[in-house]
Amino acid sequence: MSSRVNRTPFRIFLPALYALLFLIFLLTVSYYYASYRRGLWEKDIRNSLLETLVMKKSRIEKALSSRVYYTKGIAAFVSIQPDITDREFYNLAQQLVQNDPVISTMSLSRDGIINAIYPLAGHEAAIGLNLMAHPKRKEVVEKTIRTRKTFIAGPVELIEGGVAFISYTPIFTKNTDSSERFWGMTDIVIKKDELFEDAGLVDTENNFEFAMRGMDGTGENGAVFFGDSAVFDQTPVEIKINLPDGNWILAATPLKGWTHFFDQDKTLDYIMIISAFIISILFWLLLRTQFKVNANEKELKAVFRSMQNLIIEFSDEGEYIRIPETNKELLYKEEKQLLGKRVTEIFDSEMADLFMSAIKRCLALKDLVEIEYPLDISGKKHWFSARISYKSPHRVIMNAYDITDRKENEQNLRKSEQRMKELNDVKDKFFSIIAHDLRSPVGSFKMLTEIMLNEVECADQKKNKRMLTSIHSASSNLYDLLENLLSWSHTQRNSLIINKEEHNLFHLADDAIDSHIVNAEIKNVALINEVKEDARIVCDQYVTLTIIRNLVSNALKFTPTKGKIVVSNQTIEKDGIRYQGVTVTDTGVGIAADRLGTIFNFKLADTTIGTANEQGSGLGLMLCREFSEKQGGFITIQSEIKKGTTVTFALPLS
């Protein structure tokens, strides 16, 4: 007894002891981190500044070079066309610099004397200016001629106001002995403020201050011409802006100086110390809670291990909070992949909505909620029945068990019932077709043969021919019906075997047309085969012949005397797949627009009488659709009343 009494107080103080040690550890780490951070602080700022300067350097050089190349283009043109006129220069300069707000003027100086300037308006006084004799430009011009490089001078103040850079490019032409001769100069005036605005350069940005030196491209030895010159006195980060001849120096420092950033380090120290205390207190609370949880966890694990069900604790947001030691083989994913994740992150939207709806309903009612749901686990579909019970305002417990065997039995029963219903429907359709469509042609045979028997001695040849024609028409319809019934029975019993091979489409179309040539002659309807003689199609010969024959039969039925039916082919591309398309076009009565949507569905009562009172079963177009789809193809129909109908079926070329 005394041993237990002495051990209990020590366990009570264990969380506080661990929290104190953790606080000492955090303070030590904070101290070393602050020391290390002070050493890296300025380096980080300088690296950040350098990255900013690199981007600005790129923009400035791009903005500058795009204008300097104007003068290089002029120089190249003049070196080839030394006899350039002022008008030609104006036209060329206008094409180069029009609508460019950064460019002030562009001029051409033959032998160093300005002879043309664009735009001329407002700059007429510059015509005739001798650059070689100008006190401020002579040195620059001579250097440009000597180095044969483009030189950017300035910034200089313009007579008309403003500050700008002047880019000079010398022009040399070749003599007949291949030696070069100085022709003159071309220069372009680039407005300073507009150039820097185009490059996105400002003197202060994001708590950084920028300045630039190197007037006339003299680099670090030149005067400051942008920003505050004091920037260069504060150990700035610098980068060179490369010019065609020379460079500028772009520099930057923090707006409030480097010491401001070191002052921020002290703030960080205070934050880390306070954070260490807060984290240690939270750590103590966590440990104290964890010790209590551990005391009960062993008991709960023993209980849960004996259960075959799957138990999961969810939050009100559908997050997996806890999965006790139950039947974890029923988990959708491994436990470590689920804990801390929400159902919306694990399942598709439909399944996640089912869980969230049940969880929210349970929390709202504070009562038991039951759901059933399917899941694919390890490649096998499982069905579960789950009971979700209320735990707290933000927690629910789900107890799920596997009902896959029960669901499979129910599903098998439903399939059997559905199959039985389908078989009954097939039987009803079959008897309906026999009763409706076999009756008419057989009745015609009976009537016509009875007439011929009664009038065999007195009937004239024309009357006999008409009756024989009627018998032939009825027998053709009966033959087509029997063929379609046989094909339909195959599809309904899933006994149709598709044997796809490559065939000559022209011959298939010819065979289909030949089977209707007599009926076409009787109705005086032209049957035309416009399929290309070398056209190939990958198909089942019997099935495809049935499709074409039915389409021609339908077209013949609804095409009046002196009409025309054309069978043709074309290549069709749909969803990235190439098809061989077969089209049957007629000049018949057409189909109403409201019937086109259901024309391929089997409806016995919806069949239409042909132009010569031909009967139909409604099977033909339905078979055409099924046979096309069974070969991986599709079928479409277009029609217009009193103008005709076009039906196209297409099968994959490969």
WOWO-V164729 format. One record per helix or strand of 3 or more residues. SS is the DSSP state (H for helix, E for strand). FROM is the first residue (numbers start at 1). TO is the last residue. Records with the same first field share a line. If there is no record, write none. Layout:
SS = FROM-TO, FROM-TO
This chain:
H = 2-80, 86-97, 124-126, 138-147, 192-199, 215-217, 219-221, 229-233, 258-305, 328-330, 335-338, 343-346, 349-365, 404-454, 461-492, 505-514, 517-523, 541-557, 593-596, 604-606, 620-630
E = 103-110, 113-118, 151-157, 163-174, 180-191, 208-213, 224-227, 237-243, 246-254, 310-315, 319-322, 369-377, 380-392, 395-402, 501-504, 526-529, 536-539, 564-574, 577-586, 634-640, 644-652
